[in-house]
Amino acid sequence: RKSLERERDLLMTKADNYEKELRVLRKENRQNAALAVAMGLLIALIYACWTM
């Protein structure tokens, strides 16, 4: 019984850690996507100004 409770606590801790890590990765992913969009717009703007 005790070992099952310890194992449950360990698994809950691992699950919490994975959720925190996933939140961090999602935040990084959003930042990278925003950076990619900004770079694309900048390139499009430079191209538009260059060809006028």
N, C-alpha and C positions, 0 to 999 in steps of 0.2 A: 504493500500500500504506500509506504513512504517513498519507495523508489519510483513508483508511478507518479506521485505528486512532484517529486524532484524533476522527473523527465518532462512532465507537463509544464512546469515552471520554466525549464530550459527551453522547451519548444516555443512557449509564449514569448520569452525574451528574444529568441532568434527571429520570430515573426515580427516583433516590434522593430528590431534592428533592420530587417529587410524592408519594412514599410518606410522607415526613415531614409534608407539609402535610395529607395525608389522615388521618394519625394525630391531628393536632391538631384537625381538623374533627370527627372521630369523638368525641374527648374532649369538645369543646364541645357536640356533639349530645347526648351522655349527660347532661351537666350540665343542659342545657336541658330534657330530658325529666324528669329528677329534680325540677327546679324546678316544672315544670308539674304533676307528680303531687302534690308537696307543697302547691302552691296549691289544687289541686282538693280535697285532703283538708281543708285549712284552711277552705275555703268550705263544704264539707259539714258540718264540725263546727260552724261558726258558724250555719249554717242549722238544724241539729238542735237546738242550744241555744236558738235564737231561737223555734222553733216549739213548744217544750215548755212 
